Amino acid sequence: MGNHSNLSPPPKAIKRFTYSLTVPKMLELMIQALCPVSPQWVHSFVIEPYLEGCERVNRAWQGVDFHSLTRAPLFFKERIWEWLKGTLLLTPIVGGLFWLLWQTFGSPSKWSDPYCPEINQLPPVHVVEQPPLPVAQPIAAPPAPAAVPVVQPDPGGAQIEQFSFNEARESFVMKTNWKIKNSPHVIIAYKNCEKSKSTSRYSPGWAIQDFYEQEMVSGKFCHFKLIDPQHIEVIISEGNIHKTHKLDKPFPWIQQPTIGFKNFVLSNEKELSFYGIRPDNGELILMMAKKMGEEDIPGLGRVVKLRTGIHPSSWLYYSPINLIRSELWLDPQTGILRKLEADGALVDKLTIEFLRNDPLPAPAHP
């Protein structure tokens, strides 16, 4: 965001922020004097593109990613790209149109302060209580057999394994912590980071039963549950989405690449077709993973390389510009993710790297 949280900008940056906040206010007063438009309209189409342009031009000029905690230096290609985007956003009228199209068809990182109305403009606050997490009934995911024993937690006999990852995009670096509780009857995976937390349940054969994720700040959540071998129930709080997907083909459902490819990695299969669900809109996507062989990578050791993408039978349903391609490197002994790289034409590159692995053979306690 524009205030950079707790980071202390240099004197030049303070001067730049003062200028970038004064000029937009003058523009807002001038536009409102000429046209009867709301302050939010002025902010969305004039002020915000200007502030975003200032941020990107300054990144290009400084050559440092000062929006990240690591303050990593930018490559020359990144600086040129930031300069072009910032210059376009600073162009009157054109910048507003470019910013609108970018948000419509892409997912740009926002570094300017959002629109904040005056106190007397704020609508009344309605507290909405989030529904509780439904109790999941353990159903075996395809291609597991239909007859599966009832999954019940067994804290006394569970083994705990903990590990962490660094998750990085262009605009942030974040640490995610995982805890796996593995008992004879159920496997529960907990994931926590500063943005969200999730809980997922797996059968002893590592077939996912349900997946629940909630944002830390907004409280928005999504819940995907396998209700029988051919149907997945989808509940998303934002937009009040509640629907059921039918799995037309006997492919497994994989929602978490960190642990979801264990069976595939440990098998002799070279390709895997699987289903995935988008957490933002609940869309069911048919995908494919291919083994690209084993590699020796410094710092990771011997790993199995996978490449994932949209299944060839689904290419006609998706625009090539919206496709996300991923490469994964996993431990050949455990199937746990060691590194992931994903990018697309309209999204920032995502990198996930393994940090540590702490097996704890003690009884599990939430």
matplotlib code that plots the C-alpha trace (Angstrom):
import matplotlib.pyplot as plt

x = [0.0, 1.0, 2.1, 4.5, 3.4, 6.3, 9.0, 11.0, 11.3, 14.3, 13.9, 13.4, 10.5, 8.9, 9.1, 7.7, 4.7, 4.0, 3.9, 1.8, -0.8, -1.0, -1.4, -4.3, -6.2, -5.9, -7.1, -10.0, -11.1, -10.7, -12.8, -15.5, -15.7, -16.2, -18.3, -20.9, -19.2, -18.7, -15.4, -15.2, -15.5, -12.7, -10.5, -11.2, -10.6, -8.1, -6.5, -5.7, -4.2, -2.0, -0.8, -0.2, 1.9, 4.0, 4.7, 5.8, 7.9, 9.6, 10.3, 11.9, 14.0, 15.1, 15.7, 14.6, 11.5, 10.7, 7.2, 8.7, 10.2, 13.4, 13.9, 15.3, 17.0, 15.0, 16.5, 17.0, 14.1, 11.8, 12.8, 12.0, 8.7, 7.8, 8.8, 6.5, 3.5, 4.0, 4.4, 1.2, -0.7, 0.4, -0.9, -4.3, -7.4, -5.3, -4.0, -7.5, -8.6, -5.5, -6.0, -9.6, -8.7, -5.8, -8.0, -10.8, -8.6, -5.7, -4.7, -2.3, -0.7, -2.1, 0.4, -1.7, -4.1, -7.7, -10.6, -11.6, -14.8, -15.4, -16.9, -20.4, -20.3, -19.7, -22.7, -24.0, -22.0, -23.9, -22.2, -22.7, -21.9, -20.0, -21.6, -19.7, -17.6, -19.9, -18.9, -17.3, -18.4, -15.3, -15.9, -13.1, -12.1, -11.9, -10.3, -10.5, -13.0, -16.5, -16.3, -14.3, -14.4, -15.7, -12.9, -12.6, -9.7, -7.5, -5.3, -3.7, -2.0, -1.3, 2.1, 2.9, 5.1, 5.8, 7.4, 7.5, 7.7, 8.6, 5.9, 6.9, 5.3, 6.4, 4.6, 5.2, 7.2, 5.3, 6.1, 3.5, 3.6, 2.2, 1.3, 0.3, -1.5, -1.2, -3.3, -4.4, -7.9, -7.5, -4.9, -5.5, -3.4, -3.3, -1.8, -1.3, 0.1, -0.5, -3.2, -5.2, -5.5, -6.8, -7.8, -8.1, -8.9, -7.5, -8.1, -5.2, -4.5, -4.1, -7.4, -8.7, -12.1, -12.7, -10.9, -11.7, -9.9, -10.6, -9.0, -7.5, -8.7, -12.0, -13.2, -14.2, -14.1, -14.5, -15.4, -15.1, -16.4, -16.5, -20.1, -19.8, -17.2, -18.6, -19.8, -18.1, -20.0, -18.7, -19.5, -18.0, -19.0, -18.3, -21.1, -23.1, -21.9, -23.3, -23.2, -22.3, -19.9, -20.2, -16.9, -17.6, -14.3, -12.6, -9.8, -8.7, -9.3, -6.1, -6.4, -3.1, 0.0, 2.2, 1.0, -1.6, 0.8, 2.2, 0.6, 1.5, 5.2, 5.5, 3.9, 5.3, 2.8, 4.2, 1.0, -1.9, -5.2, -6.9, -9.6, -8.9, -11.3, -10.6, -11.0, -12.3, -15.3, -15.6, -15.0, -14.0, -11.0, -9.7, -5.9, -2.9, 0.5, 3.5, 6.7, 9.7, 12.3, 14.5, 17.1, 19.8, 19.4, 21.8, 20.0, 17.2, 19.1, 17.4, 13.9, 11.2, 10.1, 6.4, 4.8, 1.1, -1.4, -4.9, -5.9, -5.7, -9.4, -10.2, -8.0, -11.0, -12.8, -10.0, -8.2, -4.5, -3.7, -5.5, -3.7, -1.3, 1.7, 3.4, 6.6, 7.1, 10.0, 9.1, 10.9, 11.0, 10.8, 7.9, 6.1, 6.3, 6.8, 10.3, 9.8, 7.1, 7.2, 4.0, 3.3, 0.9, 0.4, -1.8, -0.5, 2.7, 5.2, 4.7, 7.6, 7.3, 10.4, 10.8, 12.4, 12.5, 11.0, 10.5, 9.1, 7.6, 6.6, 4.6, 0.8, -1.2, -3.0, -4.8]
y = [0.0, 3.6, 3.9, 0.8, -0.4, -0.1, 0.5, 3.8, 5.4, 7.7, 11.5, 11.5, 9.0, 11.3, 14.2, 12.1, 11.0, 14.6, 15.6, 12.6, 13.3, 17.1, 16.9, 14.4, 16.6, 19.5, 17.4, 16.2, 19.7, 20.9, 18.0, 18.3, 22.1, 21.3, 18.1, 16.8, 13.5, 11.7, 11.7, 7.9, 8.2, 10.8, 8.5, 5.4, 7.0, 9.8, 9.7, 6.0, 5.7, 8.7, 7.3, 3.9, 5.5, 7.4, 4.2, 2.3, 5.1, 5.5, 1.7, 2.0, 5.0, 3.6, 0.1, -1.4, -3.4, -1.2, -2.7, -6.0, -6.7, -7.9, -4.7, -6.8, -5.0, -5.1, -6.5, -4.1, -5.7, -5.3, -1.6, -1.0, -2.7, -0.7, 2.5, 1.8, 0.9, 3.9, 6.3, 4.9, 5.3, 8.9, 9.8, 11.7, 9.8, 7.0, 6.1, 5.8, 3.6, 1.4, 1.0, 0.0, -2.6, -3.9, -4.5, -6.1, -8.6, -8.9, -8.8, -5.9, -5.2, -2.1, 0.1, 3.3, 3.9, 2.8, 5.2, 6.3, 8.4, 11.1, 9.9, 11.3, 9.3, 5.9, 3.5, 1.9, -1.2, -4.5, -7.3, -10.6, -13.7, -16.3, -19.7, -22.5, -25.0, -27.9, -31.3, -33.2, -36.8, -38.8, -40.0, -41.6, -39.5, -41.2, -43.6, -44.9, -47.7, -46.7, -48.7, -46.5, -46.7, -43.7, -41.2, -40.2, -38.2, -40.3, -37.8, -40.4, -42.2, -39.3, -38.3, -34.6, -33.3, -29.5, -27.6, -24.1, -22.4, -18.9, -17.7, -14.7, -12.6, -9.3, -7.3, -9.4, -12.2, -14.3, -17.4, -20.2, -22.8, -26.3, -29.0, -32.5, -34.7, -38.3, -40.9, -44.4, -43.1, -39.6, -37.1, -33.4, -30.6, -27.2, -24.2, -20.7, -17.5, -13.8, -13.6, -16.8, -20.1, -23.5, -26.9, -30.0, -33.6, -36.6, -40.3, -42.5, -43.0, -39.3, -38.7, -35.3, -35.2, -31.5, -28.2, -25.1, -21.7, -18.4, -14.9, -13.5, -9.9, -10.0, -13.4, -14.5, -18.2, -21.1, -24.7, -27.6, -31.0, -34.4, -35.6, -38.8, -40.2, -38.1, -34.8, -31.9, -29.3, -25.7, -23.0, -19.5, -16.7, -13.9, -13.8, -16.4, -19.1, -22.6, -25.2, -28.9, -30.1, -33.5, -35.3, -36.8, -38.7, -40.9, -38.4, -37.4, -34.0, -32.2, -28.8, -28.4, -29.0, -28.9, -32.4, -33.4, -35.0, -37.6, -40.6, -39.5, -38.8, -42.2, -44.1, -45.2, -43.1, -40.4, -38.3, -37.5, -35.9, -34.3, -31.8, -28.5, -25.8, -22.1, -20.6, -17.2, -18.4, -22.1, -23.1, -26.7, -27.1, -30.2, -30.2, -32.4, -33.0, -34.5, -35.9, -34.3, -36.6, -36.3, -33.5, -32.7, -29.1, -27.3, -26.8, -29.2, -32.4, -35.1, -34.0, -35.0, -32.3, -31.9, -29.5, -28.7, -26.9, -27.0, -30.4, -30.5, -31.4, -28.0, -25.7, -24.5, -23.2, -20.9, -18.0, -18.6, -15.3, -16.4, -19.8, -20.2, -22.6, -24.2, -26.2, -28.1, -29.9, -32.6, -34.9, -38.4, -40.2, -38.3, -36.5, -33.2, -30.0, -28.5, -25.7, -24.3, -21.6, -20.4, -17.5, -16.4, -13.5, -11.5, -12.6, -11.9, -14.8, -16.9, -18.7, -21.1, -22.5, -25.1, -23.9, -26.7, -30.0, -30.9, -34.4, -34.5, -38.0, -36.7, -37.0, -34.5, -31.7, -28.9]
z = [0.0, -0.3, 3.4, 3.1, 6.6, 9.0, 6.4, 6.8, 3.4, 2.6, 2.5, -1.2, -0.9, 1.8, -0.6, -3.4, -1.2, -0.2, -3.9, -5.0, -2.3, -3.0, -6.8, -6.7, -4.2, -6.5, -9.4, -7.4, -6.5, -10.1, -11.5, -9.0, -9.8, -13.5, -13.4, -10.9, -10.1, -6.8, -5.0, -5.4, -9.2, -9.2, -7.1, -9.2, -12.6, -11.9, -8.5, -8.2, -11.7, -10.9, -7.6, -9.1, -11.8, -9.3, -7.4, -10.5, -11.9, -8.5, -8.4, -11.8, -10.8, -7.5, -8.9, -5.5, -4.6, -1.6, -1.3, -0.2, 3.2, 1.5, -0.5, -3.3, -6.3, -9.5, -12.7, -15.6, -17.5, -14.5, -14.2, -17.9, -17.5, -14.4, -16.1, -19.1, -16.9, -14.7, -17.6, -19.2, -15.9, -15.5, -19.0, -18.6, -19.6, -21.2, -17.7, -16.3, -19.2, -18.9, -15.1, -15.6, -18.3, -16.2, -13.2, -15.4, -17.3, -14.9, -11.2, -10.7, -7.4, -5.8, -3.9, -3.5, -0.6, -1.4, -1.5, 2.0, 2.2, 4.9, 8.2, 7.3, 4.1, 5.7, 5.5, 8.6, 9.7, 9.7, 11.5, 9.7, 11.6, 9.5, 9.4, 11.2, 9.3, 8.4, 9.7, 6.8, 6.1, 5.0, 1.4, -0.7, -3.7, -7.1, -8.0, -4.4, -3.8, -2.6, 0.6, 3.0, 6.8, 8.7, 9.2, 12.9, 14.4, 16.7, 18.6, 20.8, 17.9, 15.5, 14.3, 13.7, 10.9, 10.5, 7.7, 6.3, 2.9, 1.6, -0.8, -2.9, -5.6, -7.1, -4.3, -1.2, 0.6, 3.0, 5.2, 5.4, 8.1, 7.7, 10.3, 9.2, 11.8, 10.5, 12.4, 11.3, 10.3, 9.1, 7.9, 8.8, 7.2, 8.7, 6.8, 8.4, 7.1, 7.6, 4.9, 5.5, 7.2, 5.9, 7.2, 5.0, 5.7, 3.8, 3.9, 5.0, 1.3, 0.8, -1.0, 0.0, 1.7, 2.2, 2.2, 4.2, 3.8, 5.5, 5.0, 8.3, 7.9, 6.0, 7.3, 3.8, 3.4, 0.9, 1.7, -0.8, 0.3, -1.4, -0.7, -2.8, -5.3, -8.1, -6.5, -4.8, -2.9, -3.2, -0.7, -1.0, 1.3, -1.1, -3.7, -1.7, -4.0, -3.2, -5.9, -6.6, -9.3, -10.9, -11.6, -15.1, -15.2, -12.6, -11.9, -8.4, -6.9, -5.9, -4.2, -2.5, -4.6, -1.5, -0.5, -3.1, -5.6, -3.1, -4.7, -8.2, -7.3, -5.6, -8.5, -11.8, -13.8, -16.1, -16.5, -14.2, -15.0, -12.0, -11.0, -9.2, -7.8, -8.0, -4.5, -5.8, -7.9, -7.3, -10.9, -11.5, -13.8, -15.4, -15.3, -16.2, -14.5, -16.3, -14.8, -16.5, -14.8, -11.8, -11.2, -8.8, -7.7, -5.2, -1.9, -2.8, -3.6, -5.8, -6.8, -9.2, -11.6, -12.6, -15.0, -14.6, -16.8, -18.2, -19.6, -23.4, -23.6, -21.9, -24.0, -26.0, -22.9, -21.8, -23.4, -23.7, -22.0, -18.8, -18.5, -15.6, -16.0, -13.1, -12.5, -9.3, -7.7, -5.1, -2.8, -4.5, -1.1, 0.5, -2.4, -0.4, -2.4, -2.3, -4.8, -7.1, -9.8, -11.5, -13.8, -16.6, -19.0, -16.6, -13.1, -11.1, -10.9, -7.8, -6.2, -3.3, -1.7, 1.1, 4.3, 6.9, 7.9, 11.6, 12.2, 15.7, 16.8, 19.7, 20.2, 18.2, 19.9, 18.1]

ax = plt.figure().add_subplot(projection="3d")
ax.plot(x, y, z, "-o")
ax.set_aspect("equal")
plt.show()
